[in-house]
Amino acid sequence: MRIANKVLKLMRKKSYHPSSFKQLLKKLKDPTVTIESLEKALDVLASEGKIIQTKNGCFAVPEKLDNLTGIFEANKKGFGFVVTPDFDIYIKRHNTLGAMPKDRVAVVLRRRKKGLSREGKIVEVIQRATDKVIGRIEKIPGKTILVPSDRRIPYDFECISNQVKDGDIVLGKIKVFPGEGKPLVEVKEIIGQEGVAEVEIEIIVREHDLRKEFSEEVKKELKKIPSEISLKDIDRRKDYRRDCVVTIDGLDAKDFDDAVCIEQRHGYYHLNVHIADVSHYVTEESAIDEEAYLRAFSNYLPDRVYPMIPKELSNGICSLNPKVDRLTLSVEMVINNAGDVIDSKVFKGIINSKARLTYEQVDECFKKNSFDNKQQETTLRLLRELSDILEEKRNKRGAVNFETIEPKVILDDNKQPIDVKIREKTPATKLIEETMILTNEVVADYMYWQQQPLIYRIHEDPAEDAIAQVQELLKQLNYPVKSLKGANPKTFQQIIKFAHSRPERLLINMVLLRLMKKARYAATLSPHFGLASARYCHFTSPIRRYPDLVVHRLVKQVIGSQKIKVDEETLAKLSQISEHASVKEREVESAQREAVDVMMCQLMKDYIGETYEGIITGVQSYGFFVQIPNSAEGLVPARLLRDDYYDYEPQRFLLRGRRTGKVFLIGQKVKVRLINVVVGQRQMDFELA
């Protein structure tokens, strides 16, 4: 580590020029640096993307070569983005150099036109994310082909194996990578046959590198962690055990990160938000911590859960379960009637939750105006009052509150899909959402004004080229929007408000959501566009998000009067964690979305022939996509529109009949019949009914 830091320091000097290995050894002027130790340091730095070796064998940091390094995030259409600690870079399909999802790459920026997204060209694949690929076997005369099941990989691989048959789903070891010759794999494992839901979920798990098992070292450490709190644990903690503290979560939740307590005194709301003190048990650089870092997030699939930390912790001693003592990091806030925080403090605490409430239960309490006891009624009514105030304040400053739905696939005892429930925002979910947003802001402000380092949650402004496309759609739908150029969050808020009572409400929200850049983690401060927040971080879910766990450690150092050393090494470490978490977050979200698609297709196989009222969500030259009420989405192929020949008008997002003039456009209601489901391709086909 010492030699690697010394190399970086040398390479970042203004006077440094790309140097060969021998030149570098000489320039270091350190007799303790051996050939072997320098080789090892360069290998580590190169694998982390901190340095690049040029074609003529010289070494330099990317910025000296006008290059940037990052992780390649591929899209199934062939293009992709390189995710760097500071921004994302758009890569056209012909500029990917054979890079595959999650590869670490070097990219050179191309000239950027004003208002458009950054665009670049990959010039080197620094480190491959994996040497394995999963796919479907296709037999053709004289060849066996592996077609990757991950549609983000736009290359077919020739296959070395005589033991496979058409339709087998296999795991192959890559012998020749795309961009380095004709792609070639050797079959290592036959996973199963395509189209079986369990096999398809297993493919998703492997493609997104979801870690399933905990190591023996983790299990060994786990045995040393107590299942109950000791007197020593309580020392120097603020005692909240007599307070009316409650948790409010989903009906199927097993791990409880957060709990709340609220009172009203002298015209002010006194809100205490208690967050599980996971960092007390998961210490830095322990085996459990290293595994949590690699996972970065808990992953909730329809038929299984892969927790970030072992369930003995996530559902046990770390979880704020009812009627038991639990350690917390607690944020006390005093809030006035305008929603302004006039005072706040952070303490290490201990609580004893009085009740485990569910969103469904709380919504029912409000609906029926009936509560279990007076204390519970007071708590819930005050939380509702405050959440309304906080939401109104956020709306006034321009926060974008998207109206979205979340499909939850209901499984039977054999983990087969039997129904879909649509979850939307309710008064109960808003109670927790608003209080957690506020808490995250308060913690970010606290660390900012203490001038201490932090992992922030940032959200950049939408790119103007993406805005232009949406503006044309809004024009077609007769929305009262003159221009979105330079639009602030309030503009998007007004569009959502206008769409609220229209049939295309969910479609407009979905389109605007896709328009937004992905929120990400960063060690440098930048505003959060969607929340219209100057400073924001993730603090409230340390059981299931690794950045929250890191933030807890940083905050605990500061409240313990231990100043954090703000140096290049600390910032580099936080930056590296931020980048890793941002990439893993995309993988986890993709895995969850794809798994829901598989289960949705499996469910809909039993409904072929049924008719539905749907709404057109996308139009292409080959047909249009329709979403039905349970959120399932499928294609109406243009070849099945037999009453006319339809021309595609991309600028107007519609298909128009040449003879009849009949149109099919985004937002239009249509009646469709389900005619085909292919589970392996996560595809549904409809025809007009």
C-alpha positions as CSV (number, residue, x, y, z in Angstrom):
1,M,0.0,0.0,0.0
2,R,2.9,2.4,0.8
3,I,4.6,1.8,-2.5
4,A,1.3,2.1,-4.4
5,N,0.6,5.4,-2.7
6,K,4.1,6.6,-3.5
7,V,3.7,5.7,-7.2
8,L,0.4,7.5,-7.4
9,K,1.9,10.6,-5.7
10,L,4.7,10.6,-8.3
11,M,2.4,10.1,-11.3
12,R,0.1,13.0,-10.3
13,K,2.9,15.5,-10.2
14,K,2.8,18.1,-13.0
15,S,6.3,17.3,-14.1
16,Y,5.6,13.5,-14.5
17,H,5.4,12.1,-18.0
18,P,4.4,8.5,-18.9
19,S,7.4,6.3,-18.0
20,S,8.5,2.7,-18.6
21,F,9.0,0.3,-15.7
22,K,12.7,0.9,-15.5
23,Q,12.2,4.7,-15.7
24,L,9.6,4.5,-12.9
25,L,11.9,2.5,-10.7
26,K,14.6,5.1,-11.2
27,K,12.3,8.1,-10.6
28,L,11.0,6.7,-7.3
29,K,14.5,7.1,-5.8
30,D,13.7,4.6,-3.1
31,P,16.2,1.8,-2.4
32,T,13.6,-0.2,-0.5
33,V,11.4,-0.5,-3.6
34,T,12.3,-3.8,-5.3
35,I,11.4,-5.0,-8.8
36,E,8.9,-7.5,-7.3
37,S,7.3,-4.9,-4.9
38,L,6.9,-2.3,-7.7
39,E,5.4,-5.0,-10.1
40,K,2.9,-5.9,-7.4
41,A,2.0,-2.2,-6.7
42,L,1.5,-1.5,-10.4
43,D,-0.7,-4.6,-10.8
44,V,-3.0,-3.4,-7.9
45,L,-3.2,0.1,-9.2
46,A,-4.0,-1.1,-12.8
47,S,-6.7,-3.5,-11.6
48,E,-8.3,-0.6,-9.7
49,G,-8.2,1.6,-12.8
50,K,-6.0,4.2,-11.0
51,I,-3.2,3.8,-13.6
52,I,-3.0,2.8,-17.2
53,Q,-0.2,1.0,-19.2
54,T,0.1,2.5,-22.7
55,K,0.7,0.5,-25.9
56,N,4.4,1.3,-25.7
57,G,4.6,-0.1,-22.1
58,C,4.6,3.2,-20.2
59,F,2.6,3.9,-17.0
60,A,0.6,6.9,-16.1
61,V,-2.6,8.0,-14.3
62,P,-5.5,8.3,-16.8
63,E,-5.8,12.1,-16.5
64,K,-2.2,12.4,-17.9
65,L,-3.4,10.5,-21.0
66,D,-6.7,12.4,-21.3
67,N,-8.4,9.2,-20.3
68,L,-10.9,8.3,-17.6
69,T,-11.5,4.9,-16.0
70,G,-14.8,3.5,-14.8
71,I,-17.1,0.5,-15.0
72,F,-18.9,-0.3,-18.2
73,E,-22.7,-0.5,-17.9
74,A,-24.1,-2.1,-21.0
75,N,-27.6,-1.7,-22.5
76,K,-29.4,-4.5,-24.3
77,K,-29.5,-2.3,-27.4
78,G,-25.7,-2.4,-27.7
79,F,-24.7,1.0,-26.4
80,G,-23.7,1.6,-22.8
81,F,-22.3,4.0,-20.2
82,V,-19.0,4.1,-18.4
83,V,-19.7,4.9,-14.7
84,T,-17.0,7.1,-13.2
85,P,-16.9,8.6,-9.7
86,D,-18.0,12.0,-11.1
87,F,-20.3,11.3,-14.1
88,D,-21.5,8.8,-16.6
89,I,-20.1,8.7,-20.2
90,Y,-22.3,7.5,-23.1
91,I,-20.6,4.9,-25.4
92,K,-22.0,4.1,-28.8
93,R,-22.3,0.4,-29.8
94,H,-19.3,0.6,-32.2
95,N,-17.1,2.2,-29.6
96,T,-17.3,-0.4,-26.9
97,L,-14.2,-2.4,-27.9
98,G,-15.8,-5.6,-26.9
99,A,-16.4,-4.6,-23.3
100,M,-18.9,-6.6,-21.4
101,P,-21.1,-5.6,-18.4
102,K,-19.1,-4.5,-15.3
103,D,-15.7,-4.5,-17.1
104,R,-13.3,-1.8,-15.8
105,V,-12.4,0.2,-18.9
106,A,-10.4,3.3,-20.0
107,V,-12.4,5.8,-22.0
108,V,-11.4,8.9,-23.9
109,L,-13.9,11.7,-24.0
110,R,-15.1,12.9,-27.4
111,R,-15.9,16.5,-28.1
112,R,-19.1,17.3,-26.3
113,K,-21.8,19.3,-28.1
114,K,-23.5,21.9,-25.9
115,G,-26.4,20.5,-23.9
116,L,-25.7,16.9,-24.8
117,S,-24.6,14.0,-22.6
118,R,-20.9,13.3,-22.3
119,E,-19.8,10.8,-25.0
120,G,-16.7,8.7,-25.2
121,K,-14.8,5.8,-26.8
122,I,-13.4,2.8,-24.9
123,V,-9.7,2.6,-25.6
124,E,-8.8,-0.3,-23.3
125,V,-10.5,-3.0,-21.3
126,I,-8.4,-2.8,-18.1
127,Q,-10.0,-5.7,-16.1
128,R,-12.7,-8.2,-17.1
129,A,-15.5,-8.5,-14.6
130,T,-15.7,-12.2,-15.2
131,D,-14.5,-14.9,-17.5
132,K,-17.8,-16.7,-17.5
133,V,-21.0,-16.3,-19.5
134,I,-24.4,-18.0,-19.3
135,G,-26.5,-18.6,-22.4
136,R,-28.7,-20.8,-24.5
137,I,-27.3,-23.4,-26.8
138,E,-28.2,-23.3,-30.5
139,K,-27.0,-26.0,-32.8
140,I,-26.3,-25.1,-36.4
141,P,-24.6,-27.2,-39.1
142,G,-21.0,-27.7,-38.1
143,K,-21.2,-25.4,-35.1
144,T,-22.5,-25.1,-31.6
145,I,-23.3,-21.5,-30.6
146,L,-23.9,-20.0,-27.1
147,V,-26.3,-17.1,-27.2
148,P,-25.9,-15.1,-24.0
149,S,-29.0,-14.9,-21.9
150,D,-27.8,-11.5,-20.7
151,R,-29.2,-9.4,-23.5
152,R,-26.6,-6.7,-22.7
153,I,-24.0,-8.9,-24.3
154,P,-24.5,-8.4,-28.1
155,Y,-22.1,-11.2,-29.1
156,D,-22.6,-14.9,-29.8
157,F,-19.9,-17.3,-28.8
158,E,-18.7,-20.4,-30.6
159,C,-18.9,-23.3,-28.2
160,I,-16.5,-26.1,-27.3
161,S,-18.6,-29.0,-26.2
162,N,-20.2,-32.2,-27.6
163,Q,-22.4,-32.9,-24.6
164,V,-25.0,-30.1,-25.1
165,K,-28.3,-30.0,-27.0
166,D,-30.5,-27.3,-28.4
167,G,-32.2,-25.2,-25.7
168,D,-29.8,-26.1,-22.9
169,I,-28.9,-23.3,-20.6
170,V,-25.2,-23.6,-19.8
171,L,-22.3,-21.8,-18.0
172,G,-19.3,-21.3,-20.3
173,K,-15.8,-20.2,-19.5
174,I,-14.6,-17.5,-22.0
175,K,-11.5,-18.5,-23.9
176,V,-11.5,-15.6,-26.4
177,F,-13.2,-12.4,-25.4
178,P,-15.2,-10.1,-27.8
179,G,-12.9,-7.5,-29.2
180,E,-9.9,-9.8,-28.9
181,G,-10.8,-12.3,-31.7
182,K,-13.7,-14.6,-32.5
183,P,-15.6,-15.0,-29.2
184,L,-15.1,-18.6,-27.9
185,V,-16.3,-20.4,-24.8
186,E,-15.9,-23.8,-23.2
187,V,-19.0,-25.3,-21.6
188,K,-18.4,-25.9,-17.8
189,E,-21.9,-26.6,-16.5
190,I,-25.4,-27.5,-17.9
191,I,-27.8,-25.5,-15.7
192,G,-31.1,-26.7,-17.1
193,Q,-33.6,-26.2,-19.9
194,E,-34.8,-22.7,-21.0
195,G,-38.2,-21.5,-20.1
196,V,-38.3,-23.0,-16.6
197,A,-38.9,-20.2,-14.1
198,E,-36.5,-21.6,-11.5
199,V,-33.8,-22.0,-14.1
200,E,-34.4,-18.4,-15.4
201,I,-34.1,-17.0,-11.8
202,E,-30.9,-18.9,-11.3
203,I,-29.6,-17.4,-14.6
204,I,-30.4,-13.9,-13.3
205,V,-28.7,-14.6,-10.0
206,R,-25.5,-15.7,-11.8
207,E,-25.5,-13.0,-14.5
208,H,-25.7,-10.3,-11.9
209,D,-23.2,-11.9,-9.6
210,L,-25.5,-12.1,-6.6
211,R,-23.6,-13.7,-3.7
212,K,-25.7,-16.5,-2.2
213,E,-23.6,-18.1,0.5
214,F,-21.6,-16.7,3.4
215,S,-18.0,-17.9,3.9
216,E,-16.8,-20.1,6.7
217,E,-14.9,-17.1,8.0
218,V,-18.1,-15.1,8.2
219,K,-19.9,-17.9,10.0
220,K,-17.0,-18.2,12.5
221,E,-17.2,-14.4,13.3
222,L,-20.9,-14.7,13.6
223,K,-20.6,-17.1,16.4
224,K,-18.7,-14.5,18.5
225,I,-21.4,-11.9,18.2
226,P,-23.9,-12.0,21.1
227,S,-27.6,-12.4,20.5
228,E,-28.4,-10.1,23.5
229,I,-27.2,-6.7,24.7
230,S,-24.8,-6.5,27.6
231,L,-24.4,-3.8,30.2
232,K,-21.1,-2.9,28.6
233,D,-22.9,-2.2,25.3
234,I,-25.2,0.3,27.0
235,D,-22.4,2.3,28.5
236,R,-22.4,6.0,27.3
237,R,-25.6,5.6,25.3
238,K,-28.7,7.7,25.6
239,D,-31.6,5.6,27.0
240,Y,-34.8,5.9,25.0
241,R,-36.4,2.7,26.3
242,R,-39.3,4.4,28.1
243,D,-40.3,6.4,24.9
244,C,-43.2,5.4,22.7
245,V,-41.0,4.1,19.9
246,V,-42.6,2.1,17.1
247,T,-41.5,0.5,13.7
248,I,-43.7,0.8,10.6
249,D,-42.8,-1.6,7.8
250,G,-44.3,-3.8,5.1
251,L,-46.3,-6.9,6.2
252,D,-43.6,-9.3,4.9
253,A,-40.6,-7.4,6.4
254,K,-38.2,-9.4,8.5
255,D,-35.5,-6.8,9.2
256,F,-36.3,-3.5,10.8
257,D,-33.7,-0.7,10.2
258,D,-35.7,2.3,11.6
259,A,-38.0,3.2,14.4
260,V,-39.7,6.5,15.2
261,C,-41.0,8.4,18.2
262,I,-42.8,11.8,18.1
263,E,-44.3,14.2,20.6
264,Q,-45.6,17.8,20.4
265,R,-44.3,20.2,23.0
266,H,-44.7,24.0,23.1
267,G,-46.0,24.1,19.5
268,Y,-43.0,22.1,18.1
269,Y,-42.7,18.6,16.8
270,H,-40.0,16.6,18.7
271,L,-39.2,13.8,16.3
272,N,-36.7,11.1,17.2
273,V,-35.6,8.7,14.4
274,H,-33.7,5.6,15.6
275,I,-31.6,3.6,13.2
276,A,-30.2,0.2,13.9
277,D,-26.5,0.5,15.0
278,V,-25.2,-2.2,12.7
279,S,-21.7,-0.8,12.9
280,H,-21.5,-1.8,16.5
281,Y,-21.5,-5.5,15.4
282,V,-20.1,-5.3,11.9
283,T,-16.7,-3.8,12.4
284,E,-14.5,-2.4,9.7
285,E,-12.3,-4.9,7.8
286,S,-13.9,-7.9,9.5
287,A,-15.0,-10.8,7.3
288,I,-18.6,-9.8,7.7
289,D,-17.8,-6.3,6.7
290,E,-15.8,-7.4,3.6
291,E,-18.7,-9.6,2.5
292,A,-21.2,-6.8,3.1
293,Y,-19.0,-4.5,0.9
294,L,-19.0,-7.0,-1.9
295,R,-22.8,-7.4,-1.8
296,A,-23.4,-3.7,-1.2
297,F,-27.1,-4.3,-0.9
298,S,-29.6,-6.8,0.3
299,N,-31.3,-8.4,-2.7
300,Y,-35.1,-9.1,-2.6
301,L,-36.2,-11.4,-5.4
302,P,-39.8,-12.7,-5.6
303,D,-38.9,-16.2,-4.4
304,R,-35.8,-15.6,-2.3
305,V,-33.7,-13.0,-0.4
306,Y,-29.9,-12.6,-0.3
307,P,-29.2,-10.3,2.7
308,M,-26.2,-8.0,2.8
309,I,-25.4,-9.3,6.3
310,P,-26.3,-12.8,7.7
311,K,-29.9,-13.1,8.7
312,E,-28.8,-13.9,12.3
313,L,-27.8,-10.2,12.4
314,S,-30.3,-8.6,9.9
315,N,-33.3,-10.3,11.5
316,G,-31.8,-10.7,15.0
317,I,-29.6,-8.5,17.1
318,C,-29.4,-5.7,14.5
319,S,-33.1,-5.6,13.8
320,L,-35.3,-3.2,15.8
321,N,-37.7,-6.0,16.8
322,P,-40.5,-5.2,19.3
323,K,-40.3,-5.7,23.0
324,V,-36.5,-6.2,23.1
325,D,-33.6,-3.8,23.8
326,R,-31.7,-2.7,20.7
327,L,-28.7,-0.4,20.0
328,T,-29.3,2.6,17.7
329,L,-27.8,5.7,16.2
330,S,-30.5,8.2,17.0
331,V,-31.3,11.6,15.5
332,E,-33.3,14.0,17.6
333,M,-35.0,16.8,15.7
334,V,-37.1,19.8,16.8
335,I,-39.3,20.9,13.9
336,N,-41.6,23.9,13.6
337,N,-45.0,24.1,11.9
338,A,-43.4,25.1,8.6
339,G,-41.3,21.9,8.5
340,D,-38.0,23.7,9.4
341,V,-35.6,21.8,11.6
342,I,-34.7,24.4,14.3
343,D,-32.5,22.0,16.3
344,S,-31.0,18.5,15.8
345,K,-28.6,16.2,17.6
346,V,-27.2,12.7,17.0
347,F,-26.6,10.2,19.8
348,K,-25.6,6.6,20.3
349,G,-28.8,5.2,21.8
350,I,-30.7,2.2,23.1
351,I,-34.4,1.6,22.5
352,N,-37.1,-0.9,23.2
353,S,-39.7,-0.8,20.4
354,K,-43.3,-0.8,21.8
355,A,-44.9,-2.1,18.7
356,R,-44.2,-3.6,15.2
357,L,-46.8,-1.8,13.0
358,T,-47.4,-2.5,9.3
359,Y,-48.3,-0.1,6.5
360,E,-51.5,-2.1,6.0
361,Q,-52.4,-1.8,9.7
362,V,-51.7,1.9,9.9
363,D,-53.7,2.7,6.7
364,E,-56.6,0.7,8.2
365,C,-56.3,2.7,11.4
366,F,-56.6,6.0,9.5
367,K,-59.4,4.6,7.2
368,K,-61.6,3.4,10.1
369,N,-60.5,6.1,12.6
370,S,-59.8,3.3,15.0
371,F,-56.5,2.7,17.0
372,D,-55.3,0.1,19.5
373,N,-54.7,2.7,22.2
374,K,-54.5,6.4,22.9
375,Q,-50.7,6.6,22.8
376,Q,-50.6,4.8,19.4
377,E,-53.3,7.2,18.1
378,T,-51.4,10.3,19.2
379,T,-48.1,9.0,17.6
380,L,-49.7,8.1,14.3
381,R,-51.7,11.3,14.0
382,L,-48.7,13.5,14.8
383,L,-46.6,11.6,12.3
384,R,-49.3,12.1,9.7
385,E,-49.5,15.9,10.5
386,L,-45.8,16.2,10.2
387,S,-45.4,14.1,7.0
388,D,-48.0,16.4,5.3
389,I,-46.0,19.5,6.4
390,L,-42.7,18.0,5.2
391,E,-44.2,16.9,1.9
392,E,-45.7,20.4,1.3
393,K,-42.3,22.0,2.1
394,R,-40.5,19.6,-0.3
395,N,-43.1,20.4,-3.0
396,K,-42.6,24.1,-2.6
397,R,-38.9,23.9,-3.1
398,G,-39.5,21.7,-6.2
399,A,-39.0,18.1,-5.2
400,V,-40.3,15.6,-7.9
401,N,-42.8,13.2,-6.4
402,F,-43.3,10.5,-9.0
403,E,-46.5,8.5,-9.0
404,T,-45.4,5.0,-9.6
405,I,-46.7,1.5,-9.0
406,E,-44.7,-1.5,-7.7
407,P,-45.9,-5.0,-8.7
408,K,-45.5,-7.6,-6.0
409,V,-45.8,-11.2,-7.2
410,I,-47.7,-13.4,-4.8
411,L,-46.3,-17.0,-4.6
412,D,-47.9,-20.2,-3.3
413,D,-46.2,-22.6,-0.9
414,N,-44.3,-24.1,-3.8
415,K,-43.0,-20.6,-4.8
416,Q,-45.1,-20.6,-7.9
417,P,-46.8,-17.2,-8.9
418,I,-50.5,-17.1,-8.3
419,D,-51.3,-13.3,-8.3
420,V,-49.9,-9.8,-8.5
421,K,-50.6,-7.0,-6.1
422,I,-50.0,-3.4,-7.1
423,R,-48.4,-1.3,-4.4
424,E,-48.8,2.5,-4.5
425,K,-47.9,5.3,-2.1
426,T,-50.3,5.4,0.9
427,P,-50.6,7.7,4.0
428,A,-48.7,5.1,6.0
429,T,-45.8,4.7,3.6
430,K,-45.6,8.5,3.4
431,L,-45.2,8.8,7.2
432,I,-41.9,6.8,7.0
433,E,-40.8,8.2,3.6
434,E,-40.9,11.8,4.7
435,T,-39.3,11.2,8.1
436,M,-36.5,9.2,6.6
437,I,-35.8,11.8,3.8
438,L,-35.6,14.5,6.5
439,T,-33.3,12.4,8.7
440,N,-31.0,11.8,5.7
441,E,-30.8,15.5,5.0
442,V,-30.2,16.4,8.6
443,V,-27.3,13.9,8.9
444,A,-25.8,15.2,5.6
445,D,-26.0,18.8,6.8
446,Y,-24.5,17.8,10.2
447,M,-21.4,16.3,8.5
448,Y,-21.1,19.1,6.0
449,W,-21.0,21.8,8.6
450,Q,-18.6,19.8,10.7
451,Q,-16.4,19.8,7.5
452,Q,-16.1,16.0,7.7
453,P,-16.0,13.6,4.8
454,L,-19.1,11.7,3.8
455,I,-20.6,9.4,1.2
456,Y,-23.3,11.6,-0.3
457,R,-26.3,10.5,-2.4
458,I,-26.4,12.8,-5.4
459,H,-28.7,13.2,-8.4
460,E,-27.6,15.2,-11.4
461,D,-29.8,17.3,-13.8
462,P,-31.3,15.4,-16.8
463,A,-29.4,15.7,-20.0
464,E,-30.9,18.1,-22.5
465,D,-30.9,15.6,-25.4
466,A,-33.1,13.3,-23.4
467,I,-35.4,16.2,-22.4
468,A,-35.9,17.1,-26.1
469,Q,-37.4,13.7,-26.8
470,V,-39.8,13.9,-23.9
471,Q,-40.8,17.4,-24.8
472,E,-42.0,16.1,-28.2
473,L,-44.1,13.4,-26.5
474,L,-45.7,16.0,-24.2
475,K,-46.5,18.1,-27.2
476,Q,-48.2,15.2,-28.9
477,L,-50.3,14.6,-25.8
478,N,-51.3,18.3,-25.6
479,Y,-49.5,19.1,-22.3
480,P,-49.2,22.8,-21.5
481,V,-45.4,22.8,-21.6
482,K,-43.6,25.3,-23.8
483,S,-40.1,24.2,-23.2
484,L,-38.2,21.8,-20.9
485,K,-34.8,23.3,-21.8
486,G,-33.1,24.1,-18.5
487,A,-36.1,22.8,-16.6
488,N,-35.9,22.7,-12.8
489,P,-37.6,20.1,-10.6
490,K,-40.7,22.3,-10.3
491,T,-41.3,22.0,-14.0
492,F,-41.4,18.2,-13.7
493,Q,-43.6,18.5,-10.6
494,Q,-46.1,20.5,-12.6
495,I,-46.2,17.9,-15.4
496,I,-46.9,15.2,-12.9
497,K,-49.6,17.2,-11.3
498,F,-51.2,17.8,-14.8
499,A,-51.0,14.1,-15.5
500,H,-52.6,13.0,-12.2
501,S,-56.2,12.8,-13.4
502,R,-55.4,11.6,-17.0
503,P,-55.4,8.0,-18.2
504,E,-51.7,8.2,-19.1
505,R,-50.8,9.2,-15.6
506,L,-48.5,6.2,-14.9
507,L,-47.0,6.3,-18.4
508,I,-46.0,10.0,-18.0
509,N,-44.4,9.3,-14.6
510,M,-42.6,6.3,-16.1
511,V,-41.3,8.4,-19.0
512,L,-40.1,11.2,-16.8
513,L,-38.5,8.7,-14.4
514,R,-36.5,7.2,-17.3
515,L,-35.5,10.6,-18.4
516,M,-33.8,11.2,-15.1
517,K,-30.2,10.3,-14.6
518,K,-29.6,7.6,-12.0
519,A,-29.0,8.8,-8.5
520,R,-25.6,7.6,-7.3
521,Y,-23.1,7.7,-4.4
522,A,-20.2,10.1,-4.3
523,A,-17.5,11.3,-1.9
524,T,-17.9,14.9,-3.2
525,L,-21.0,17.0,-2.6
526,S,-23.5,17.7,-5.3
527,P,-27.2,18.5,-5.1
528,H,-30.0,15.9,-5.4
529,F,-32.2,17.1,-8.3
530,G,-35.2,14.8,-7.7
531,L,-35.5,15.8,-4.0
532,A,-34.4,19.4,-4.7
533,S,-32.0,18.9,-1.8
534,A,-28.7,20.8,-1.5
535,R,-27.2,18.0,0.7
536,Y,-28.4,14.4,1.0
537,C,-27.0,11.1,2.1
538,H,-28.2,7.6,2.9
539,F,-28.2,6.9,6.6
540,T,-31.5,5.1,7.5
541,S,-30.9,1.6,6.1
542,P,-27.6,0.2,7.3
543,I,-29.0,-3.4,7.5
544,R,-29.5,-3.5,3.7
545,R,-27.3,-0.8,2.2
546,Y,-23.5,-0.6,2.6
547,P,-23.1,3.2,2.1
548,D,-25.4,3.7,5.1
549,L,-23.2,1.5,7.2
550,V,-20.1,3.6,6.2
551,V,-22.0,6.8,6.9
552,H,-22.8,5.5,10.4
553,R,-19.1,4.8,11.1
554,L,-18.2,8.3,10.0
555,V,-20.9,9.9,12.0
556,K,-20.0,7.9,15.2
557,Q,-16.4,9.2,14.9
558,V,-17.6,12.8,14.8
559,I,-20.1,12.5,17.7
560,G,-17.4,10.8,19.6
561,S,-15.3,14.0,19.2
562,Q,-12.9,12.1,17.0
563,K,-12.1,14.2,13.9
564,I,-11.7,12.2,10.7
565,K,-8.4,12.7,8.9
566,V,-9.5,14.4,5.7
567,D,-6.7,13.4,3.3
568,E,-6.3,12.0,-0.2
569,E,-6.3,8.4,1.1
570,T,-9.6,8.8,3.0
571,L,-11.3,10.6,0.1
572,A,-10.0,8.0,-2.4
573,K,-11.4,5.2,-0.2
574,L,-14.8,6.8,0.1
575,S,-14.8,7.5,-3.6
576,Q,-14.0,3.8,-4.4
577,I,-16.8,2.6,-2.1
578,S,-19.2,5.1,-3.7
579,E,-18.4,3.9,-7.2
580,H,-18.6,0.2,-6.2
581,A,-22.0,0.7,-4.5
582,S,-23.4,2.7,-7.5
583,V,-22.5,-0.1,-9.8
584,K,-23.8,-2.8,-7.5
585,E,-27.0,-0.9,-7.0
586,R,-27.7,-1.0,-10.8
587,E,-27.0,-4.8,-10.8
588,V,-29.3,-5.4,-7.9
589,E,-32.2,-3.3,-9.4
590,S,-31.8,-5.1,-12.7
591,A,-31.9,-8.5,-11.1
592,Q,-35.0,-7.6,-9.1
593,R,-36.8,-6.2,-12.2
594,E,-35.8,-9.2,-14.4
595,A,-36.9,-11.7,-11.7
596,V,-40.3,-10.0,-11.5
597,D,-40.6,-10.2,-15.3
598,V,-39.9,-14.0,-15.2
599,M,-42.5,-14.6,-12.5
600,M,-45.0,-12.4,-14.3
601,C,-44.5,-14.4,-17.5
602,Q,-44.9,-17.6,-15.6
603,L,-48.1,-16.3,-14.1
604,M,-49.5,-15.0,-17.4
605,K,-49.0,-18.4,-19.2
606,D,-52.2,-19.5,-17.6
607,Y,-54.1,-16.5,-19.0
608,I,-53.4,-16.9,-22.7
609,G,-56.6,-16.0,-24.6
610,E,-57.8,-13.5,-22.0
611,T,-58.6,-9.9,-23.0
612,Y,-57.5,-6.7,-21.2
613,E,-57.9,-3.0,-21.3
614,G,-54.4,-1.6,-21.7
615,I,-52.4,1.6,-22.5
616,I,-49.7,2.0,-25.1
617,T,-46.4,2.6,-23.4
618,G,-44.0,2.5,-26.4
619,V,-44.1,2.5,-30.2
620,Q,-41.5,1.1,-32.6
621,S,-41.5,0.3,-36.3
622,Y,-42.2,-3.4,-35.5
623,G,-45.2,-2.7,-33.3
624,F,-46.3,-1.1,-30.0
625,F,-46.0,-2.1,-26.3
626,V,-49.1,-2.3,-24.1
627,Q,-49.3,-2.4,-20.3
628,I,-52.3,-4.1,-18.7
629,P,-53.7,-3.3,-15.2
630,N,-51.5,-5.8,-13.3
631,S,-48.4,-4.0,-14.8
632,A,-47.6,-6.8,-17.2
633,E,-46.3,-5.4,-20.5
634,G,-46.2,-7.0,-23.9
635,L,-45.8,-6.3,-27.7
636,V,-48.6,-6.0,-30.3
637,P,-46.5,-6.9,-33.4
638,A,-47.1,-4.7,-36.4
639,R,-47.6,-7.8,-38.6
640,L,-50.8,-8.5,-36.7
641,L,-52.3,-5.1,-37.6
642,R,-53.9,-6.6,-40.7
643,D,-56.4,-3.8,-41.5
644,D,-53.7,-1.6,-43.1
645,Y,-50.0,-1.1,-43.6
646,Y,-48.6,1.1,-40.8
647,D,-45.8,3.6,-41.1
648,Y,-43.6,4.5,-38.1
649,E,-43.3,8.2,-37.2
650,P,-40.7,8.3,-34.5
651,Q,-40.9,12.0,-33.9
652,R,-44.6,11.7,-33.1
653,F,-44.3,8.3,-31.2
654,L,-46.9,6.7,-33.3
655,L,-47.8,4.2,-36.1
656,R,-50.1,5.6,-38.8
657,G,-52.1,3.6,-41.4
658,R,-51.4,4.5,-45.0
659,R,-54.9,3.9,-46.2
660,T,-57.1,4.6,-43.2
661,G,-55.0,7.2,-41.4
662,K,-55.6,5.2,-38.2
663,V,-53.0,5.8,-35.5
664,F,-51.6,4.0,-32.5
665,L,-49.7,6.4,-30.2
666,I,-48.2,6.5,-26.8
667,G,-50.8,7.0,-24.0
668,Q,-53.7,5.6,-26.1
669,K,-56.1,3.1,-24.6
670,V,-56.5,-0.2,-26.4
671,K,-58.2,-3.6,-25.8
672,V,-55.9,-6.5,-26.3
673,R,-55.8,-10.3,-26.1
674,L,-52.9,-12.3,-24.8
675,I,-51.7,-14.7,-27.4
676,N,-48.2,-15.9,-26.5
677,V,-45.8,-16.0,-23.5
678,V,-42.1,-17.0,-23.7
679,V,-40.8,-17.2,-20.2
680,G,-37.1,-17.7,-21.3
681,Q,-37.2,-14.4,-23.2
682,R,-39.4,-12.7,-20.7
683,Q,-41.7,-11.8,-23.5
684,M,-45.5,-11.5,-23.9
685,D,-47.4,-11.0,-27.2
686,F,-50.8,-9.4,-27.6
687,E,-53.2,-8.8,-30.5
688,L,-55.9,-6.3,-30.7
689,A,-59.2,-7.6,-29.4
